[in-house]
């Protein structure tokens, strides 16, 4: 009862092809395969240089530390008249 017959899968395939078209489905599967290959290639590499940045290589922070007040920006209102 829990499995589908070959006819059920043929109907599902036909509906998918009718909705998306054969070119869109084949392009999507090609992009999916490229993504999997790229993922496997990156997982197989020993070390990634972008992930091994030292403290000297990191950019200096520009965020004010907690407790320091930043003066609010005031806008000047001009009336033309």
WOGI-V381246 format. One record per pair of residues at least 12 apart in sequence whose ideal C-beta (glycine too) atoms are under 8 Angstrom apart, sorted by the first residue. I is the first residue (numbers start at 1). J is the second residue. Records with the same first field share a line. If there is no record, write none. Layout:
I->J ; J
This chain:
none
